[in-house]
């Protein structure tokens, strides 16, 4: 034996050093400060590209309803036909979203999103062809338009809900504040896209061509939704009971959490680190409890739809009904800013208490919609109202994610999103009926009542969870 090797010979067998347990990458460690504050952890966890892709990939969803309304109305010269087409898009989205979420839970997000992107693109092209090649919109012509519109909504990829599923898995190792931050960002992204989407449709349709917004939506769906589907964070979205529990990844900002075992199937809030006191989080209360946040989202959608209709009636009294979208955008912007603030709320502020407090303030502000007699005063009321809308919506999503069965996260998230769509149709119909009979003042009753229902549901969620803890 070479003499030099005698120095390192150890007669006692030494077991190989076990590999360190999987952990969050150094740059994504919860204690590491970022120039972006708490939101700096999001690009560290998922990669900067995920935030950009996830934001713009959901833009087509916000463009389809208004795009169908604009295109069909322009092509047919009938507001009724355009309204029916927009309603068909909403109905298709409300019924198709839970099915897409269920399939994503069963088959994985990647294949479902890729198929959805392809089918949705074909449906959009179908509506464009039917609308631009037919000279009449009665009978079979209108039926084809409505069928194409329904298919557009039914196949529309549900980026927001499925992105939340990924965030729940990516933030599970860290403190609860990381999940709150991610959900705050998602709420803001939803608000921004639902403000930018209709505005983009109006701009392109009025300046260039009424078919262009839907053509752009098709391009965005085919490219960005596909990019979202194959993004490496999709590895964290598999919530199937029989799914492998190993997720292979690479270290680095674009890799997300490090490779290793990623536990799925746990409660996405209560499994966080010790910085979140147990009493601040919702406790699982059985699968039936999911119905409360779903009902909350239906009430939230009713508020949105009735507010849009009310503002149309309000601005119509000044001969400027076409500017109602701008007023609605005012509320959307303050709501988006307030949604971001939820990431900085105290951990001791329970989710059920957040829901109740935000809904209470929202009810008071919504009741003030009947007060303004000028556009300027209405802008101020909408700015204040939006401050409570964003936190309420973020909190309901948080509670829904906490009480959802672990292997049905995608299904529950899409049910919450489709609740908003269904509620929007309800709110629009109710407020439209009252506006026809009593003008803007009559329509203003619906958003106030919807906010009151949100308050009652918040109280019900708090009472139910208190009884669960006591049991």
C-alpha positions as CSV (number, residue, x, y, z in Angstrom):
1,X,0.0,0.0,0.0
2,X,1.2,3.5,-0.7
3,X,2.6,5.1,2.5
4,X,0.6,8.2,1.9
5,X,-2.7,6.3,2.2
6,X,-1.9,5.0,5.7
7,X,-2.5,8.5,7.1
8,X,-6.2,8.5,6.1
9,X,-7.0,4.9,6.9
10,X,-9.7,4.5,9.6
11,X,-10.1,1.0,11.1
12,X,-13.6,1.9,12.2
13,X,-16.2,1.8,9.4
14,X,-17.9,5.1,9.0
15,X,-21.4,5.4,7.5
16,X,-21.7,7.8,4.7
17,X,-23.0,11.2,5.6
18,X,-26.7,11.3,5.0
19,X,-27.9,13.9,2.6
20,X,-29.4,17.0,4.1
21,X,-33.1,17.1,4.2
22,X,-34.8,19.0,1.4
23,X,-35.2,22.7,2.1
24,X,-36.1,25.9,0.5
25,X,-33.3,27.3,-1.7
26,X,-31.1,29.9,0.0
27,X,-32.4,32.7,-2.1
28,X,-35.9,31.8,-1.2
29,X,-35.4,31.4,2.6
30,X,-38.2,33.0,4.5
31,X,-35.8,35.1,6.6
32,X,-33.9,36.5,3.7
33,X,-34.7,40.1,3.0
34,X,-35.6,41.3,-0.5
35,X,-35.8,44.7,-2.1
36,X,-39.4,43.9,-2.9
37,X,-40.3,43.2,0.7
38,X,-42.5,40.2,1.4
39,X,-43.4,40.0,-2.3
40,X,-39.7,39.3,-3.1
41,X,-40.2,35.7,-2.0
42,X,-42.5,35.0,-4.9
43,X,-40.0,35.2,-7.7
44,X,-37.5,33.4,-5.5
45,X,-39.9,30.5,-5.1
46,X,-41.4,30.2,-8.5
47,X,-39.1,32.2,-10.8
48,X,-39.7,35.7,-12.3
49,X,-41.1,34.2,-15.5
50,X,-44.0,32.5,-13.6
51,X,-45.3,35.8,-12.3
52,X,-45.2,37.3,-15.8
53,X,-46.7,34.3,-17.6
54,X,-49.3,33.8,-14.9
55,X,-50.4,37.4,-15.1
56,X,-50.9,37.7,-18.8
57,X,-52.1,34.1,-19.4
58,X,-55.3,35.0,-17.5
59,X,-55.9,38.1,-19.6
60,X,-58.0,36.2,-22.3
61,X,-60.5,35.2,-19.7
62,X,-61.2,38.8,-19.0
63,X,-61.5,39.6,-22.7
64,X,-63.8,36.9,-24.0
65,X,-67.1,38.2,-22.6
66,X,-66.7,41.8,-23.6
67,X,-65.1,40.7,-26.9
68,X,-68.0,38.5,-27.8
69,X,-70.4,41.3,-26.8
70,X,-68.6,43.8,-29.0
71,X,-68.1,41.6,-32.0
72,X,-71.6,40.1,-32.2
73,X,-73.3,43.5,-31.5
74,X,-71.2,45.1,-34.3
75,X,-71.7,42.3,-36.8
76,X,-75.4,41.9,-36.2
77,X,-76.4,45.4,-35.2
78,X,-78.4,43.9,-32.4
79,X,-77.7,44.6,-28.7
80,X,-79.8,41.6,-27.8
81,X,-77.7,39.2,-29.9
82,X,-74.6,40.6,-28.4
83,X,-76.0,40.3,-24.9
84,X,-77.0,36.7,-25.5
85,X,-73.5,35.9,-26.8
86,X,-71.9,37.4,-23.7
87,X,-74.3,35.5,-21.5
88,X,-73.4,32.3,-23.3
89,X,-69.7,32.9,-22.6
90,X,-70.4,33.4,-18.9
91,X,-72.6,30.3,-18.7
92,X,-70.0,28.2,-20.5
93,X,-67.2,29.5,-18.1
94,X,-69.3,28.8,-15.0
95,X,-70.1,25.2,-16.1
96,X,-66.7,24.4,-17.6
97,X,-64.4,25.7,-14.9
98,X,-65.2,23.1,-12.2
99,X,-64.8,20.3,-14.8
100,X,-61.4,21.6,-15.9
101,X,-60.4,21.8,-12.2
102,X,-61.6,18.3,-11.6
103,X,-59.7,17.0,-14.6
104,X,-56.6,18.8,-13.5
105,X,-56.8,17.1,-10.1
106,X,-57.3,13.7,-11.7
107,X,-54.9,14.0,-14.7
108,X,-52.5,16.8,-13.8
109,X,-52.5,20.4,-14.9
110,X,-50.1,20.1,-17.8
111,X,-52.2,18.0,-20.1
112,X,-55.5,19.6,-19.1
113,X,-54.1,23.1,-19.7
114,X,-52.6,22.2,-23.1
115,X,-55.8,20.6,-24.3
116,X,-57.8,23.6,-22.9
117,X,-55.6,26.1,-24.7
118,X,-56.0,24.3,-28.0
119,X,-59.8,23.8,-27.7
120,X,-60.3,27.4,-26.6
121,X,-58.3,28.7,-29.5
122,X,-60.4,26.7,-31.9
123,X,-63.6,27.9,-30.2
124,X,-62.5,31.5,-30.6
125,X,-61.7,31.0,-34.3
126,X,-65.1,29.3,-34.7
127,X,-66.9,32.4,-33.3
128,X,-64.9,34.7,-35.6
129,X,-65.7,32.6,-38.7
130,X,-69.4,32.2,-37.8
131,X,-69.7,35.9,-37.1
132,X,-67.8,37.3,-40.0
133,X,-69.1,34.9,-42.7
134,X,-72.9,35.0,-42.1
135,X,-75.1,37.8,-43.2
136,X,-78.0,37.0,-40.9
137,X,-78.2,36.3,-37.2
138,X,-81.7,34.8,-36.9
139,X,-82.5,31.2,-36.3
140,X,-79.6,28.9,-37.1
141,X,-77.2,31.8,-37.4
142,X,-77.8,33.0,-33.9
143,X,-77.7,29.4,-32.6
144,X,-74.2,28.9,-34.1
145,X,-73.1,32.2,-32.5
146,X,-74.4,31.1,-29.1
147,X,-72.9,27.7,-29.4
148,X,-69.5,29.1,-30.3
149,X,-69.7,31.6,-27.5
150,X,-70.6,28.9,-25.0
151,X,-67.7,26.8,-26.2
152,X,-65.3,29.7,-25.7
153,X,-66.4,30.1,-22.1
154,X,-66.5,26.3,-21.5
155,X,-63.0,25.7,-22.7
156,X,-61.4,28.8,-21.3
157,X,-58.2,27.9,-19.2
158,X,-58.6,28.6,-15.5
159,X,-55.2,30.2,-14.9
160,X,-55.9,32.0,-11.6
161,X,-57.4,29.0,-9.7
162,X,-54.7,26.6,-10.9
163,X,-51.9,29.1,-10.2
164,X,-53.2,29.2,-6.6
165,X,-52.9,25.4,-6.4
166,X,-49.2,25.7,-7.3
167,X,-48.6,28.5,-4.8
168,X,-50.1,26.4,-2.0
169,X,-47.6,23.6,-2.7
170,X,-44.6,25.9,-3.2
171,X,-45.2,27.8,0.1
172,X,-46.1,24.8,2.2
173,X,-42.7,24.5,3.7
174,X,-42.4,28.1,4.8
175,X,-44.3,30.4,7.1
176,X,-48.0,31.0,6.6
177,X,-47.1,34.6,5.5
178,X,-45.7,33.3,2.3
179,X,-49.1,31.8,1.3
180,X,-50.9,35.0,2.3
181,X,-48.4,36.9,0.1
182,X,-49.0,34.6,-2.8
183,X,-52.8,34.8,-2.5
184,X,-52.6,38.6,-2.2
185,X,-50.6,38.7,-5.4
186,X,-53.1,36.4,-7.1
187,X,-56.0,38.6,-6.0
188,X,-54.3,41.7,-7.4
189,X,-53.5,39.9,-10.7
190,X,-57.2,39.0,-11.0
191,X,-58.3,42.5,-10.4
192,X,-55.8,44.0,-12.8
193,X,-56.7,41.7,-15.6
194,X,-60.4,42.2,-15.2
195,X,-59.7,45.9,-15.4
196,X,-57.2,45.7,-18.3
197,X,-59.1,43.1,-20.3
198,X,-62.3,45.1,-21.1
199,X,-60.3,48.2,-21.6
200,X,-58.0,46.5,-24.1
201,X,-61.1,45.1,-25.9
202,X,-62.6,48.6,-26.1
203,X,-59.4,50.2,-27.3
204,X,-58.7,47.6,-30.1
205,X,-62.3,47.4,-31.2
206,X,-62.8,51.1,-31.5
207,X,-59.5,52.0,-33.0
208,X,-58.8,49.0,-35.3
209,X,-61.4,46.3,-35.8
210,X,-64.1,44.6,-33.6
211,X,-62.6,41.1,-34.4
212,X,-59.1,42.0,-33.3
213,X,-59.6,41.6,-29.5
214,X,-60.8,38.0,-29.9
215,X,-58.0,37.3,-32.3
216,X,-55.5,38.6,-29.8
217,X,-57.1,36.5,-27.1
218,X,-56.6,33.4,-29.2
219,X,-52.9,34.2,-29.7
220,X,-52.4,34.8,-26.0
221,X,-54.2,31.6,-25.1
222,X,-52.2,29.5,-27.5
223,X,-48.9,30.9,-26.4
224,X,-49.0,32.0,-22.8
225,X,-51.4,29.3,-21.5
226,X,-49.2,26.7,-23.1
227,X,-46.1,28.3,-21.5
228,X,-47.9,28.3,-18.1
229,X,-48.9,24.6,-18.6
230,X,-45.3,23.5,-19.1
231,X,-43.6,25.8,-16.6
232,X,-41.5,23.9,-14.2
233,X,-43.8,24.9,-11.3
234,X,-46.4,22.5,-12.7
235,X,-44.5,19.8,-10.8
236,X,-46.0,21.2,-7.6
237,X,-49.5,21.1,-8.8
238,X,-50.1,17.3,-8.7
239,X,-52.6,16.7,-5.9
240,X,-53.7,13.2,-6.9
241,X,-53.8,10.7,-4.1
242,X,-51.7,8.2,-6.0
243,X,-49.3,10.8,-7.4
244,X,-45.5,10.3,-6.8
245,X,-44.3,12.5,-3.9
246,X,-40.9,13.3,-5.5
247,X,-40.5,16.5,-7.4
248,X,-37.2,16.9,-9.2
249,X,-36.0,20.5,-9.6
250,X,-32.9,22.5,-9.8
251,X,-31.5,25.1,-7.5
252,X,-31.8,28.7,-8.7
253,X,-34.3,31.4,-9.1
254,X,-36.0,29.8,-12.0
255,X,-36.0,26.4,-10.4
256,X,-38.4,27.1,-7.5
257,X,-37.9,25.0,-4.4
258,X,-35.1,22.6,-4.4
259,X,-35.4,19.0,-5.4
260,X,-36.5,16.5,-2.9
261,X,-39.7,15.3,-1.3
262,X,-42.6,17.6,-1.5
263,X,-45.5,16.5,0.6
264,X,-48.9,17.0,-0.9
265,X,-52.3,16.2,0.5
266,X,-51.9,18.3,3.6
267,X,-53.9,21.3,4.7
268,X,-52.3,24.2,2.8
269,X,-52.6,26.6,5.7
270,X,-52.2,24.6,8.8
271,X,-49.0,22.8,7.6
272,X,-47.0,26.0,7.6
273,X,-44.2,26.9,10.0
274,X,-44.4,27.9,13.6
275,X,-44.7,31.6,13.0
276,X,-48.4,31.2,12.3
277,X,-50.3,30.7,15.6
278,X,-52.7,27.9,15.3
279,X,-55.7,29.9,16.4
280,X,-55.4,32.3,13.4
281,X,-55.9,29.7,10.8
282,X,-59.1,28.0,9.6
283,X,-59.4,24.4,10.7
284,X,-60.7,21.7,8.5
285,X,-64.4,21.4,9.0
286,X,-65.3,18.7,6.6
287,X,-65.7,18.8,2.8
288,X,-69.2,20.4,3.2
289,X,-67.7,23.5,4.6
290,X,-66.3,24.4,1.2
291,X,-69.9,25.4,0.3
292,X,-69.6,28.5,2.5
293,X,-66.7,30.1,0.6
294,X,-68.3,29.0,-2.7
295,X,-71.5,30.8,-1.6
296,X,-69.3,33.7,-0.7
297,X,-67.9,33.9,-4.2
298,X,-71.3,33.8,-5.7
299,X,-72.3,36.7,-3.5
300,X,-69.0,38.4,-4.6
301,X,-69.9,37.9,-8.2
302,X,-73.4,39.2,-7.6
303,X,-71.8,42.3,-6.2
304,X,-69.5,42.7,-9.2
305,X,-72.3,42.2,-11.8
306,X,-74.8,44.4,-10.0
307,X,-72.2,47.2,-9.6
308,X,-71.4,47.2,-13.3
309,X,-75.1,47.4,-14.2
310,X,-75.7,50.1,-11.6
311,X,-72.8,52.2,-12.9
312,X,-74.2,51.9,-16.4
313,X,-77.5,53.2,-15.2
314,X,-75.8,55.9,-13.2
315,X,-73.7,57.2,-16.0
316,X,-76.7,56.9,-18.4
317,X,-78.4,59.6,-16.3
318,X,-75.6,61.9,-17.4
319,X,-75.8,60.8,-21.1
320,X,-72.5,59.0,-20.8
321,X,-73.3,55.3,-20.3
322,X,-70.2,54.3,-22.3
323,X,-68.0,55.7,-19.6
324,X,-69.3,53.2,-16.9
325,X,-66.3,51.0,-17.5
326,X,-64.0,53.7,-16.5
327,X,-65.8,54.2,-13.2
328,X,-65.8,50.5,-12.6
329,X,-62.0,50.5,-13.2
330,X,-61.6,53.0,-10.4
331,X,-63.0,50.5,-7.9
332,X,-60.9,47.7,-9.5
333,X,-57.7,49.7,-9.1
334,X,-58.2,50.5,-5.4
335,X,-59.3,46.9,-4.9
336,X,-56.1,45.6,-6.4
337,X,-54.0,47.8,-4.2
338,X,-55.9,46.7,-1.1
339,X,-55.5,43.1,-2.1
340,X,-51.7,43.5,-2.0
341,X,-51.9,44.9,1.5
342,X,-53.3,41.6,2.8
343,X,-49.7,40.2,2.8
344,X,-48.8,42.6,5.5
345,X,-51.8,42.1,7.8
346,X,-51.1,40.7,11.3
347,X,-50.9,36.9,11.6
348,X,-53.1,37.2,14.7
349,X,-56.0,38.6,12.5
350,X,-57.9,35.4,11.9
351,X,-59.1,34.7,8.4
352,X,-62.8,34.5,9.5
353,X,-62.4,37.8,11.3
354,X,-60.8,39.3,8.2
355,X,-63.8,38.1,6.1
356,X,-66.3,39.5,8.6
357,X,-64.5,42.9,9.1
358,X,-63.9,43.5,5.4
359,X,-67.5,42.5,4.5
360,X,-68.9,44.8,7.2
361,X,-66.9,47.8,5.8
362,X,-67.9,46.7,2.3
363,X,-71.6,46.7,3.2
364,X,-71.4,50.2,4.6
365,X,-69.5,51.5,1.6
366,X,-71.9,49.8,-0.8
367,X,-74.9,51.3,0.9
368,X,-73.3,54.7,0.1
369,X,-73.6,54.1,-3.6
370,X,-77.0,55.8,-3.6
371,X,-75.6,59.0,-2.1
372,X,-73.5,60.6,-4.9
373,X,-75.3,62.9,-7.3
374,X,-72.2,63.6,-9.5
375,X,-69.6,61.6,-11.2
376,X,-66.8,63.1,-9.1
377,X,-68.5,62.1,-5.9
378,X,-69.1,58.6,-7.2
379,X,-65.4,58.2,-8.0
380,X,-64.7,58.9,-4.3
381,X,-67.2,56.3,-3.1
382,X,-65.9,53.7,-5.5
383,X,-62.3,54.3,-4.4
384,X,-63.3,53.7,-0.8
385,X,-65.5,50.7,-1.7
386,X,-62.7,49.0,-3.6
387,X,-60.5,49.1,-0.4
388,X,-62.6,46.5,1.1
389,X,-63.5,44.4,-2.0
390,X,-59.9,43.1,-2.6
391,X,-59.2,41.9,1.0
392,X,-62.6,40.2,1.1
393,X,-62.0,38.3,-2.1
394,X,-58.4,37.3,-1.1
395,X,-59.7,36.1,2.3
396,X,-62.4,33.9,0.9
397,X,-59.9,32.3,-1.4
398,X,-57.6,31.7,1.6
399,X,-60.4,30.0,3.6
400,X,-61.4,28.0,0.6
401,X,-57.9,26.7,0.1
402,X,-57.6,25.8,3.8
403,X,-60.8,23.7,4.0
404,X,-60.6,22.1,0.6
405,X,-59.9,18.4,0.4
406,X,-56.2,18.1,-0.4
407,X,-56.7,16.0,-3.6
408,X,-59.4,18.3,-4.8
409,X,-57.7,21.7,-4.6
410,X,-58.0,22.4,-8.3
411,X,-61.7,21.5,-8.3
412,X,-62.4,23.8,-5.3
413,X,-60.4,26.7,-6.7
414,X,-62.2,26.6,-10.0
415,X,-65.6,26.3,-8.2
416,X,-64.7,29.5,-6.3
417,X,-63.8,31.2,-9.6
418,X,-66.9,29.9,-11.4
419,X,-69.0,31.2,-8.4
420,X,-67.9,34.7,-9.3
421,X,-68.9,34.2,-12.9
422,X,-72.3,32.7,-12.0
423,X,-72.9,35.5,-9.4
424,X,-72.0,38.1,-12.0
425,X,-74.8,36.9,-14.2
426,X,-77.2,36.9,-11.2
427,X,-76.2,40.4,-10.2
428,X,-76.5,41.8,-13.7
429,X,-80.0,40.4,-14.1
430,X,-81.3,41.6,-10.8
431,X,-79.8,45.1,-11.0
432,X,-80.9,45.4,-14.6
433,X,-84.5,44.6,-13.6
434,X,-84.5,47.1,-10.8
435,X,-82.8,49.7,-13.0
436,X,-85.5,49.3,-15.6
437,X,-88.1,50.0,-12.9
438,X,-86.4,52.5,-10.6
439,X,-83.3,53.8,-12.3
440,X,-79.9,53.8,-10.8
441,X,-81.2,54.2,-7.3
442,X,-83.1,50.9,-7.6
443,X,-80.1,49.1,-9.1
444,X,-77.9,50.3,-6.2
445,X,-79.9,48.0,-3.8
446,X,-78.4,44.8,-5.3
447,X,-74.6,45.5,-4.5
448,X,-75.6,46.6,-1.0
449,X,-77.6,43.4,-0.4
450,X,-74.8,41.2,-1.9
451,X,-72.3,42.8,0.5
452,X,-74.7,42.1,3.4
453,X,-74.9,38.5,2.3
454,X,-71.1,38.3,2.3
455,X,-71.2,39.7,5.9
456,X,-73.6,37.0,7.0
457,X,-71.5,34.3,5.4
458,X,-68.4,35.6,7.1
459,X,-70.2,35.4,10.5
460,X,-71.4,31.9,9.6
461,X,-67.9,30.7,8.8
462,X,-66.6,32.1,12.1
463,X,-69.3,30.3,14.1
464,X,-68.9,27.0,12.3
465,X,-65.1,26.9,12.7
466,X,-65.5,27.9,16.4
467,X,-67.8,24.9,16.9
468,X,-65.3,22.6,15.1
469,X,-62.5,23.7,17.4
470,X,-64.7,23.2,20.4
471,X,-65.7,19.7,19.3
